[in-house]
Amino acid sequence: MTKRPRLCLYGTGQCRLCDQAAALVAPIAAAFGWKLERPDVAEDDVLFERYGERVPILARSDREEELGWPFDARMAQDYLMASGDR
């Protein structure tokens, strides 16, 4: 069995949109067996430099493209499953 890529929702602890994105993505990720990580960009200088105020951002470790807010459930599911993992 192949190990799943890392799935991260980059955001900050005080971001209402990040909480909305997590509520949207978490059930989709769980339904397909993904563990959703939520790194806080405010706690990491490299992540803050990269993402700053663009959060929330959904990212898979095996893809260069990321999914930036705003997105809906269908967009998140399409992004999650784009490589054909089912």
C-alpha positions as a printed Julia matrix, in Angstrom:
86×3 Matrix{Float64}:
   0.0    0.0    0.0
   1.33   3.4   -0.96
   1.71   6.04   1.72
  -0.59   9.0    1.18
   0.95  12.4    0.58
   0.72  14.96   3.37
  -2.44  17.12   3.25
  -2.16  20.53   4.9
  -4.54  23.4    5.38
  -2.26  26.36   6.04
  -3.77  29.1    8.17
  -3.57  30.87  11.5
  -5.28  30.35  14.83
  -7.18  33.62  14.64
  -8.51  33.22  11.09
 -12.28  32.82  10.71
 -11.88  31.85   7.04
  -9.35  29.18   8.03
 -11.88  27.68  10.44
 -14.53  27.72   7.68
 -12.13  26.03   5.27
 -11.24  23.36   7.87
 -14.92  22.64   8.52
 -15.4   22.21   4.79
 -12.29  20.11   4.07
 -12.03  17.88   7.16
 -15.07  15.67   6.41
 -14.02  15.27   2.77
 -10.48  14.34   3.76
 -11.72  11.88   6.38
 -14.13  10.25   3.94
 -11.21   9.43   1.66
  -8.85   8.38   4.46
  -6.68  11.5    4.54
  -5.36  13.05   7.75
  -5.71  16.84   7.55
  -2.87  18.78   9.14
  -3.33  22.45  10.07
   0.05  24.18  10.3
  -0.13  27.69  11.75
   1.83  30.01   9.46
   2.2   32.56  12.27
   4.37  30.08  14.18
   6.86  29.45  11.37
   8.85  32.21   9.65
   9.27  30.22   6.42
   5.56  29.44   6.18
   4.66  33.03   7.06
   6.95  34.32   4.32
   5.41  31.91   1.83
   1.72  32.28   2.73
   1.39  35.47   4.78
  -2.11  36.84   4.42
  -3.13  34.43   1.62
  -4.46  31.82   4.05
  -6.3   29.51   4.04
  -4.4   27.4    1.5
  -4.97  23.68   0.92
  -1.87  21.81  -0.21
  -0.83  18.24  -0.97
   2.83  17.36  -0.53
   2.94  15.56  -3.88
   1.69  18.51  -5.96
   3.14  21.9   -6.75
  -0.2   23.62  -7.2
  -2.18  24.62  -4.16
  -5.83  25.45  -3.68
  -6.34  28.96  -2.32
  -9.43  30.38  -0.69
 -12.18  30.83  -1.67
 -13.1   27.25  -2.54
 -16.17  25.09  -2.06
 -16.57  21.42  -1.17
 -16.53  20.29  -4.81
 -13.32  22.2   -5.54
 -11.68  20.76  -2.44
 -12.72  17.22  -3.36
 -11.5   17.66  -6.94
  -8.17  18.98  -5.66
  -7.83  16.15  -3.16
  -8.59  13.43  -5.69
  -6.84  14.93  -8.72
  -4.12  12.28  -8.88
  -6.7    9.51  -9.11
  -6.49   8.29  -5.49
  -9.8    6.75  -4.48
